[in-house]
Amino acid sequence: MQKYPMTVEGEKALREELDHLKKVQRPKITAAIAEAREHGDLKENAEYHAAREQQGFCEGRIQDIEAKLSNAQVIDISKMPVGEKVIFGVTVRLINVETDEEISYKIVGEDEANLKLNKISVTSPIARALVGKEVGDVALVKAPGGDIEYEIDAVSHI
């Protein structure tokens, strides 16, 4: 069975979501189903059908999170030796060779990726081009709009 890399923060967020779903959402949905049942005929009871649909989504998400956590390989970047090499969990500052624009990305697991927060998946084209390189190296990223060269300016374990 393949293990999927995940940061400590990513694991914590999934465990919190799982806890919330099991202890808050699940009981709330169960109560809504029970209340809707009291209203009589279930065939034409929209509240009942909506609650059952919500229950399906909730249970599906619980199973999804439990599966992800069981296959997670949690990597604690704080326990890794600090260096200038790009590895899973680090934040890397890049300079676009052509435009001199700077951008920083944190390399995280697939479920943690969020471009708005500058967190990219370890399986993304950018991360794949960067992992294993060091500060000063130039990485060629094959992007849909054409190849982009980035110089690795800094690596931090934050």
C-alpha positions, 0 to 999 in steps of 0.5 A, a space after each residue: 500500500 502506497 503511503 502519501 506524504 503529509 505535513 504535521 499541520 496537514 495531519 492535525 487539520 484532517 484530525 480536527 475536521 474528522 473530530 468535528 464531523 463525528 462529534 458535531 455534524 453527525 449528531 446534528 444530522 441524526 437529530 434532523 433526520 429524527 425530526 423530519 421522520 416525525 413529520 410523517 410521510 417520508 416520500 414527500 418529505 423534503 427535509 428528510 431527503 435533504 438530511 439523508 443527503 447531508 448524512 451521505 456527504 458527511 459519512 463519505 467525508 469521514 471515510 475519505 479522511 480516515 482513509 487518508 490518515 491511514 495511508 499518510 506518512 507524516 513528515 515533521 520538517 522540524 526534525 529534518 536537518 536544515 539545509 539548502 536542498 529542496 525537500 518535502 515540507 520546506 518553503 522555497 523562494 524562487 525568482 523567475 529567471 525571465 521576469 525577476 518576479 519572486 514567489 514562495 511556495 511551501 511543498 506539502 501533501 496533495 490534500 494540503 495544497 492551496 495555491 491561495 496560501 502558496 502551498 503546492 502539492 509535492 506531485 505538482 509540476 513545479 514541486 517535481 522540478 524543484 525537489 532535490 535541487 539546491 539554493 542557486 540551482 535553476 529549475 525548468 518547470 514545464 507549464 501549460 503556457 510554456 517552460 518557465 525557469 526559476 532560480 532557487 533563491 532560498 529554502 526555509 524549514 518554516 
